[in-house]
Amino acid sequence: MIVFKNLKQILLNYDHQEKTEKEIPTYNPDQGSYMSIEAGISVRVRAKFCDFTGLTHMYTHKESGLRFSEERHFRLIEKMQNTAI
C-alpha cells in the first residue's frame, strides 16, 4: 500500500541536528523520504501560446498549424509561402 505524505510530514521525520555536507540525514523508512515521493500524471490542460507574440492563442491556422491570437497574424500567415512555414 502506498501512503502519500505531504512535504511537511516528511520534513518532521528528519532529525534537526547540525549536519556536515557529506552526512545524509536519517529518516524512518515507514514515514518516507524525498526519494519516495510519487506523483501521478498531470491532468491540467497545458497552455498553448501564439507563435508570434508568445501570448495565449485563440486560433490555429488549418494549413500551416501555426497558432495566432489576432487577425493581423492570420493575414501574415496567409501571405507567407508554404515553404517558409
Secondary structure by P-SEA (a helix, b strand, c coil): cbbbbcaaaaaaacccccccccbbbbbcccccccccccccccccbbbbbbccccccccccccccccccccaaaaaaaaacccccc
